[in-house]
Amino acid sequence: MTVSLCGRKVFVRTFGCQMNENDSEHIAGVLLRAGAVRTDRPESADVVIVNTCAVRRKSEEKLYSYLGRLSRLKRKRPFVLGVAGCVAQVRKADLLTKLPFVDVVVGPDGYPDLPELVVRAAEAPEVRTELGPVWREIGAEATARENPWSAFVPVMEGCDNYCAYCIVPFSRGREKFRPLANILAEVRAAAAAGALEIQLLGQNVNAYRDPGSGLGFAGLLDAVAAVPGPAWIRFITSHPKSFGDDIVRAMAASPKVCRALHLPLQSGSTPVLGRMNRGYTCEGYLGLVARLKESVPGTLLTTDIIVGFPGETEDDFQRTCDVLREVRYAGIFSFRYSPRPLTAAADIPDDIPLEVKRRRLVELQALQKTIQVEANRAFVGRDLRVLATGPSPKGAGRFSGRTEGNLVVNFDAPTDPTGRFLTVRITGSGPYSLHGTAV
């Protein structure tokens, strides 16, 4: 069924991670192919799609606050309001009961159907949250990229790990892998459009297996690196238990694979990791880090940390701090534990008082800030290759970019270098960014 949205103005708001950002590119692309046009303001939109994240309770609370603002806007000027993504998938029809002003609820497998759902919403609200067993291809031709120089390319979706705290298997379903040929076709299309950087995406990206040949993630890295054009290849998110030595070798073998890696730890305590059902020990994680640092020197690591998981003792927490001191991450994403629906941990008493969680999070973040101040200071005086990403929030005439190690750099330049590589001489540093001048 061909559906036309000719001339309708569409606004897409994104909550969440890189996968959600890529999903929003797909959502926008599907609607634009049906004839819609983009607007950067919900006040002028005929269709508003809110793409959601369910990983933390706080992210869901932010969503409901934002939807409340949209409901007031909708009373003044009617438009079709859709909730997409992970919250839509988990909450399903309950969203329509809780939020009767919502017209469309659509999960990740339903994005190709959005034009039809938007048209039918004029008659009655609709929920589309079935998760199919195979990949529903969207591809480059229906992807409205945010910029031409950096391309998200999904390689798999879902997760089979069922970590005790994690809602992803319920919001994204079981693991599904995209055919290698289709991935490479999208990489080539992005390269032809001028992409300098490819970011391979998946909830457990290093679990990838080509459905046809069985080729693993290391082979995928080799194949993507062989595509002419893009200079940098990144991938996110990796699970430590799936990170084999073949992936370490593939990283070391290709200068295109960035010396930057997000490797979630979650806790430095092996007993806590066991209760989390993470599938590795702290000792095993540190062994992987040691192999990475030896084989791929200069790699900057980032991680995720949860404080206050049920049963976490003060000693468990201090072990996590010890890992930060040993690994010296370039950055962390740290959160207080909050129970999520459907997960195994939701049935475990949340026995860590809120004030203890808060205190541990503040202590952890203060330690990490000290580590980053020291690490970033070591870059002062060096010339670094930077991919410029746009104007800097640090002041007029300044620009921002990222290094191969994914460090943020704010710099002065005589002309706008957005979307290009350039060399920046680092003249200063702080805990969260570097500062410099284009050479």
VEXDREN-2710 file (C-alpha; in Angstrom, 1 decimal):
% VEXDREN-2710
k/r/px/py/pz
1/MET/0.0/0.0/0.0
2/THR/1.5/3.4/-1.1
3/VAL/0.6/6.2/1.3
4/SER/1.2/9.8/0.6
5/LEU/2.1/12.4/3.2
6/CYS/2.7/15.1/0.6
7/GLY/3.6/18.4/2.2
8/ARG/3.0/17.4/5.8
9/LYS/5.5/18.8/8.1
10/VAL/7.3/16.3/10.4
11/PHE/9.2/16.9/13.6
12/VAL/11.2/14.0/15.3
13/ARG/12.5/14.3/18.9
14/THR/15.0/11.7/20.1
15/PHE/15.7/10.5/23.6
16/GLY/18.5/7.9/24.2
17/CYS/21.5/6.4/22.6
18/GLN/23.1/6.2/19.2
19/MET/20.7/3.4/18.2
20/ASN/17.8/5.7/19.0
21/GLU/19.5/8.5/16.9
22/ASN/19.8/6.1/14.0
23/ASP/16.2/5.0/14.5
24/SER/15.2/8.6/14.3
25/GLU/17.1/8.9/11.0
26/HIS/15.1/5.9/9.7
27/ILE/11.8/7.4/11.0
28/ALA/12.4/10.7/9.3
29/GLY/13.6/9.0/6.2
30/VAL/10.5/6.8/5.9
31/LEU/8.2/9.7/6.3
32/LEU/10.1/11.9/3.9
33/ARG/10.0/9.2/1.2
34/ALA/6.2/9.3/1.6
35/GLY/6.3/13.0/0.7
36/ALA/6.6/14.7/4.1
37/VAL/9.0/17.6/4.8
38/ARG/11.0/18.3/7.9
39/THR/10.5/21.1/10.4
40/ASP/12.7/21.9/13.3
41/ARG/9.9/23.0/15.6
42/PRO/7.0/21.0/16.9
43/GLU/4.9/24.2/16.9
44/SER/4.8/24.1/13.1
45/ALA/4.5/20.3/12.6
46/ASP/1.6/18.3/11.3
47/VAL/3.2/15.1/12.6
48/VAL/5.3/14.8/15.8
49/ILE/7.2/11.5/16.5
50/VAL/8.9/11.1/19.9
51/ASN/11.5/8.4/19.8
52/THR/12.0/7.0/23.3
53/CYS/14.5/5.3/25.6
54/ALA/13.4/2.9/28.4
55/VAL/16.8/2.0/29.8
56/ARG/16.5/4.1/32.9
57/ARG/13.4/5.2/34.9
58/LYS/14.7/8.8/34.7
59/SER/14.7/8.7/30.9
60/GLU/11.0/7.5/30.9
61/GLU/10.1/10.2/33.4
62/LYS/11.6/12.9/31.1
63/LEU/9.6/11.5/28.3
64/TYR/6.3/11.8/30.1
65/SER/7.2/15.4/31.1
66/TYR/7.9/16.2/27.4
67/LEU/4.7/14.6/26.2
68/GLY/2.8/16.6/28.7
69/ARG/4.1/19.8/27.1
70/LEU/3.1/18.4/23.7
71/SER/-0.4/17.7/24.9
72/ARG/-0.8/21.4/25.8
73/LEU/0.5/22.4/22.4
74/LYS/-1.8/19.9/20.7
75/ARG/-4.9/21.4/22.4
76/LYS/-3.9/24.7/20.7
77/ARG/-3.1/23.3/17.3
78/PRO/-4.0/19.7/16.5
79/PHE/-1.4/17.3/15.0
80/VAL/-0.7/13.6/14.9
81/LEU/1.4/12.6/17.9
82/GLY/3.3/9.3/17.8
83/VAL/5.4/7.6/20.5
84/ALA/8.1/5.3/19.0
85/GLY/11.0/3.3/20.3
86/CYS/11.7/1.4/23.5
87/VAL/9.0/2.9/25.8
88/ALA/6.4/2.3/23.0
89/GLN/7.6/-1.3/22.7
90/VAL/7.5/-2.0/26.5
91/ARG/4.3/-0.1/27.5
92/LYS/2.3/-0.9/24.3
93/ALA/-1.4/0.0/24.5
94/ASP/-1.0/1.1/28.1
95/LEU/0.4/4.3/26.7
96/LEU/-2.9/5.1/25.1
97/THR/-4.7/4.6/28.4
98/LYS/-2.2/6.7/30.3
99/LEU/-1.8/9.3/27.5
100/PRO/-5.1/9.6/25.6
101/PHE/-3.8/12.4/23.5
102/VAL/-1.3/10.1/21.8
103/ASP/-2.3/8.8/18.3
104/VAL/0.3/6.3/17.4
105/VAL/2.4/3.8/19.4
106/VAL/5.0/2.1/17.3
107/GLY/7.9/-0.2/18.2
108/PRO/11.2/-0.6/16.4
109/ASP/9.9/-3.2/13.9
110/GLY/7.1/-0.9/12.9
111/TYR/8.9/2.0/11.4
112/PRO/8.4/1.0/7.8
113/ASP/4.7/1.2/8.5
114/LEU/4.7/4.8/9.8
115/PRO/3.2/6.6/6.8
116/GLU/0.2/4.2/6.9
117/LEU/-0.1/4.6/10.7
118/VAL/0.0/8.4/10.5
119/VAL/-2.8/8.4/7.9
120/ARG/-5.0/6.0/9.8
121/ALA/-4.5/7.9/13.1
122/ALA/-7.0/10.4/11.8
123/GLU/-9.6/7.7/12.3
124/ALA/-8.5/6.0/15.4
125/PRO/-5.3/5.6/17.6
126/GLU/-3.2/2.6/16.6
127/VAL/-0.6/0.4/18.3
128/ARG/2.1/-1.5/16.2
129/THR/4.5/-3.3/18.5
130/GLU/5.0/-6.8/17.1
131/LEU/8.6/-7.9/17.1
132/GLY/9.3/-10.1/14.1
133/PRO/12.0/-12.8/13.9
134/VAL/13.8/-11.3/11.0
135/TRP/15.4/-7.9/10.2
136/ARG/13.0/-5.4/8.6
137/GLU/15.3/-3.7/6.2
138/ILE/15.1/0.1/5.8
139/GLY/18.6/0.8/4.4
140/ALA/20.3/3.9/3.2
141/GLU/17.7/4.9/0.7
142/ALA/15.2/5.6/3.5
143/THR/17.6/7.1/6.0
144/ALA/17.6/10.9/6.5
145/ARG/21.1/11.3/8.0
146/GLU/21.7/14.2/10.4
147/ASN/25.0/15.0/8.6
148/PRO/26.8/13.6/5.5
149/TRP/30.2/13.1/7.1
150/SER/29.4/10.6/9.9
151/ALA/27.1/7.7/9.1
152/PHE/25.4/5.3/11.6
153/VAL/25.1/1.8/10.1
154/PRO/23.1/-0.7/12.2
155/VAL/24.4/-4.3/11.9
156/MET/22.2/-6.1/14.5
157/GLU/19.3/-5.5/16.8
158/GLY/18.2/-6.9/20.1
159/CYS/20.0/-8.9/22.7
160/ASP/20.0/-12.5/24.0
161/ASN/22.0/-11.8/27.2
162/TYR/19.2/-10.9/29.6
163/CYS/21.3/-9.0/32.1
164/ALA/19.2/-8.9/35.3
165/TYR/18.8/-5.1/35.2
166/CYS/18.4/-4.6/31.5
167/ILE/15.2/-3.9/29.6
168/VAL/16.7/-4.2/26.1
169/PRO/15.6/-7.8/25.3
170/PHE/12.1/-6.7/26.0
171/SER/12.2/-3.4/24.2
172/ARG/14.3/-4.6/21.2
173/GLY/13.7/-8.3/21.2
174/ARG/16.1/-11.2/20.6
175/GLU/19.2/-10.8/18.5
176/LYS/18.7/-10.3/14.8
177/PHE/21.6/-9.8/12.4
178/ARG/21.6/-7.8/9.2
179/PRO/23.0/-9.5/6.1
180/LEU/26.6/-8.6/5.4
181/ALA/25.9/-7.6/1.8
182/ASN/23.3/-5.1/2.9
183/ILE/25.6/-3.6/5.6
184/LEU/28.4/-3.2/3.0
185/ALA/26.0/-1.7/0.5
186/GLU/25.0/1.0/3.0
187/VAL/28.6/1.7/3.9
188/ARG/29.4/2.2/0.2
189/ALA/26.4/4.5/-0.2
190/ALA/27.5/6.5/2.8
191/ALA/31.0/6.7/1.4
192/ALA/29.7/7.9/-1.9
193/ALA/27.8/10.6/-0.1
194/GLY/31.0/11.8/1.6
195/ALA/31.0/10.0/4.9
196/LEU/34.4/10.2/6.6
197/GLU/33.3/8.1/9.6
198/ILE/31.3/4.9/9.9
199/GLN/29.7/4.0/13.2
200/LEU/28.6/0.4/13.3
201/LEU/25.7/0.0/15.8
202/GLY/24.1/-2.8/17.8
203/GLN/22.9/-3.5/21.3
204/ASN/25.6/-6.2/21.4
205/VAL/27.5/-5.4/18.3
206/ASN/30.3/-7.9/18.7
207/ALA/27.9/-10.8/18.8
208/TYR/27.3/-10.2/15.1
209/ARG/27.0/-13.2/12.7
210/ASP/26.2/-12.8/9.1
211/PRO/22.9/-14.8/8.6
212/GLY/24.3/-16.3/5.3
213/SER/27.9/-17.1/5.9
214/GLY/28.2/-17.1/9.6
215/LEU/31.0/-14.5/9.4
216/GLY/31.6/-12.9/12.8
217/PHE/32.2/-9.3/13.9
218/ALA/36.0/-9.4/13.3
219/GLY/35.3/-10.4/9.7
220/LEU/32.7/-7.6/9.4
221/LEU/35.3/-5.1/10.6
222/ASP/37.7/-6.3/8.0
223/ALA/35.1/-6.0/5.2
224/VAL/34.0/-2.5/6.2
225/ALA/37.6/-1.4/6.5
226/ALA/38.1/-2.5/2.9
227/VAL/35.5/0.0/1.6
228/PRO/37.3/3.0/0.0
229/GLY/36.5/6.4/1.4
230/PRO/35.8/6.6/5.1
231/ALA/38.9/7.1/7.3
232/TRP/37.4/6.2/10.6
233/ILE/35.4/3.2/11.8
234/ARG/33.8/3.0/15.2
235/PHE/31.4/0.5/16.8
236/ILE/29.1/0.5/19.8
237/THR/28.1/-1.2/22.1
238/SER/30.4/-4.2/22.9
239/HIS/29.7/-6.8/25.5
240/PRO/32.9/-8.0/27.3
241/LYS/31.9/-11.6/27.2
242/SER/31.6/-11.5/23.4
243/PHE/34.8/-9.7/22.8
244/GLY/37.1/-12.4/21.4
245/ASP/40.8/-12.1/20.6
246/ASP/39.8/-12.1/16.9
247/ILE/38.2/-8.7/17.4
248/VAL/41.3/-7.4/19.2
249/ARG/43.4/-8.6/16.2
250/ALA/41.0/-7.0/13.7
251/MET/41.2/-3.7/15.6
252/ALA/45.0/-3.9/15.6
253/ALA/45.2/-4.8/11.9
254/SER/43.3/-1.8/10.5
255/PRO/44.4/1.8/11.0
256/LYS/40.8/2.7/10.1
257/VAL/39.4/1.2/13.2
258/CYS/39.5/4.1/15.8
259/ARG/41.5/3.6/18.9
260/ALA/38.4/4.2/21.0
261/LEU/36.2/1.6/22.6
262/HIS/33.1/1.6/24.8
263/LEU/33.4/-1.4/27.0
264/PRO/30.6/-1.5/29.7
265/LEU/31.9/-2.8/33.1
266/GLN/28.7/-2.1/35.2
267/SER/30.4/-3.2/38.4
268/GLY/34.0/-3.9/39.6
269/SER/32.7/-6.6/42.0
270/THR/32.6/-10.2/40.6
271/PRO/29.7/-11.2/43.0
272/VAL/27.6/-8.2/41.8
273/LEU/28.4/-9.1/38.2
274/GLY/27.2/-12.6/38.9
275/ARG/23.9/-11.2/40.3
276/MET/23.6/-9.0/37.3
277/ASN/24.0/-12.1/35.0
278/ARG/26.8/-10.3/33.1
279/GLY/28.7/-13.5/32.2
280/TYR/32.2/-12.4/33.1
281/THR/34.3/-11.7/36.2
282/CYS/36.1/-8.5/37.1
283/GLU/39.3/-10.4/36.6
284/GLY/38.3/-11.5/33.1
285/TYR/37.3/-8.0/32.2
286/LEU/40.7/-6.6/33.3
287/GLY/42.4/-9.3/31.4
288/LEU/40.6/-8.2/28.2
289/VAL/41.6/-4.6/28.9
290/ALA/45.2/-5.6/29.3
291/ARG/45.1/-7.5/25.9
292/LEU/43.6/-4.4/24.2
293/LYS/46.2/-2.1/25.7
294/GLU/49.0/-4.4/24.6
295/SER/47.7/-5.1/21.1
296/VAL/46.0/-1.8/20.3
297/PRO/48.2/0.8/22.1
298/GLY/46.7/4.2/22.6
299/THR/43.1/3.0/22.7
300/LEU/40.9/5.2/24.9
301/LEU/38.3/3.3/26.8
302/THR/34.9/4.4/28.1
303/THR/32.4/2.5/30.2
304/ASP/29.0/2.2/31.9
305/ILE/28.7/1.9/35.7
306/ILE/25.7/1.2/37.8
307/VAL/25.9/2.0/41.5
308/GLY/23.5/0.6/44.1
309/PHE/22.5/-2.6/42.4
310/PRO/20.6/-4.8/44.9
311/GLY/23.0/-6.3/47.5
312/GLU/25.9/-4.0/46.6
313/THR/28.1/-3.6/49.7
314/GLU/30.5/-0.8/50.4
315/ASP/33.3/-3.2/49.6
316/ASP/31.7/-4.0/46.2
317/PHE/31.5/-0.3/45.5
318/GLN/35.1/0.3/46.4
319/ARG/36.1/-2.5/44.0
320/THR/34.4/-0.5/41.2
321/CYS/36.4/2.5/42.2
322/ASP/39.6/0.4/42.1
323/VAL/38.8/-0.5/38.5
324/LEU/38.5/3.1/37.6
325/ARG/41.9/3.8/39.1
326/GLU/43.5/0.8/37.3
327/VAL/41.9/1.2/33.8
328/ARG/41.8/5.1/33.8
329/TYR/38.8/5.5/31.5
330/ALA/38.6/8.5/29.2
331/GLY/35.0/8.8/30.3
332/ILE/32.2/7.0/32.0
333/PHE/28.4/6.9/31.9
334/SER/27.3/6.3/35.5
335/PHE/23.9/5.8/37.0
336/ARG/22.0/4.9/40.1
337/TYR/20.3/1.6/39.8
338/SER/16.5/1.8/39.2
339/PRO/14.3/-1.2/38.6
340/ARG/12.9/-1.6/35.1
341/PRO/9.7/-3.6/34.3
342/LEU/10.0/-7.2/33.0
343/THR/13.6/-7.6/34.1
344/ALA/14.8/-10.2/36.6
345/ALA/16.1/-7.6/39.0
346/ALA/12.6/-6.1/39.2
347/ASP/11.7/-9.0/41.5
348/ILE/14.7/-8.4/43.8
349/PRO/14.2/-6.0/46.7
350/ASP/15.8/-2.7/45.9
351/ASP/17.6/-2.7/49.2
352/ILE/20.2/0.1/48.8
353/PRO/18.8/3.4/50.3
354/LEU/18.5/6.3/47.9
355/GLU/20.9/8.4/50.0
356/VAL/23.6/5.7/49.7
357/LYS/23.1/5.4/46.0
358/ARG/23.5/9.2/45.7
359/ARG/26.6/9.3/47.8
360/ARG/28.2/6.5/45.9
361/LEU/27.4/8.1/42.5
362/VAL/28.9/11.4/43.6
363/GLU/32.0/9.7/44.9
364/LEU/32.4/7.7/41.7
365/GLN/32.0/10.7/39.5
366/ALA/34.4/12.8/41.5
367/LEU/37.1/10.1/41.2
368/GLN/36.5/9.8/37.5
369/LYS/36.7/13.6/37.1
370/THR/40.1/13.6/38.7
371/ILE/41.3/10.8/36.4
372/GLN/40.0/12.7/33.3
373/VAL/41.7/16.0/34.4
374/GLU/45.0/14.2/34.7
375/ALA/44.6/12.2/31.5
376/ASN/43.5/15.2/29.4
377/ARG/46.3/17.4/30.6
378/ALA/48.7/15.0/28.9
379/PHE/47.4/16.1/25.5
380/VAL/48.4/19.7/25.9
381/GLY/51.1/20.7/23.4
382/ARG/50.2/17.9/21.0
383/ASP/48.8/18.2/17.5
384/LEU/45.7/16.0/17.1
385/ARG/43.6/15.0/14.1
386/VAL/40.1/16.2/14.6
387/LEU/36.8/15.7/12.7
388/ALA/35.0/19.0/13.0
389/THR/31.3/18.6/13.9
390/GLY/30.0/22.2/14.1
391/PRO/30.0/25.4/16.1
392/SER/31.2/25.1/19.7
393/PRO/28.9/26.1/22.6
394/LYS/32.0/27.6/24.2
395/GLY/31.7/30.9/22.3
396/ALA/31.2/32.6/18.9
397/GLY/33.9/31.8/16.3
398/ARG/34.8/28.5/18.0
399/PHE/34.1/25.1/16.7
400/SER/33.8/21.6/18.1
401/GLY/35.1/18.2/16.9
402/ARG/36.2/14.8/18.1
403/THR/39.6/13.0/18.0
404/GLU/40.1/9.4/16.9
405/GLY/39.9/8.6/20.6
406/ASN/36.5/10.3/20.7
407/LEU/37.6/13.2/22.9
408/VAL/35.8/16.5/22.5
409/VAL/37.9/19.4/21.2
410/ASN/36.8/23.0/21.2
411/PHE/39.0/25.1/19.0
412/ASP/39.5/28.3/17.1
413/ALA/39.7/28.3/13.3
414/PRO/39.7/31.1/10.7
415/THR/36.9/29.5/8.7
416/ASP/34.1/27.0/9.3
417/PRO/35.7/23.5/9.0
418/THR/32.5/21.5/9.8
419/GLY/32.5/18.1/8.2
420/ARG/36.3/18.0/7.5
421/PHE/39.4/16.7/9.1
422/LEU/41.9/19.2/10.4
423/THR/44.9/19.3/12.7
424/VAL/44.4/21.1/16.1
425/ARG/47.2/22.1/18.4
426/ILE/46.0/21.4/22.0
427/THR/46.6/24.5/24.2
428/GLY/44.4/23.6/27.2
429/SER/42.3/21.0/28.8
430/GLY/39.5/20.4/31.3
431/PRO/37.8/17.2/32.7
432/TYR/35.4/16.9/29.8
433/SER/37.1/18.4/26.7
434/LEU/40.3/19.7/25.2
435/HIS/40.9/23.2/23.8
436/GLY/43.1/24.3/21.0
437/THR/43.7/26.2/17.7
438/ALA/43.5/24.9/14.2
439/VAL/47.0/24.5/12.7
END
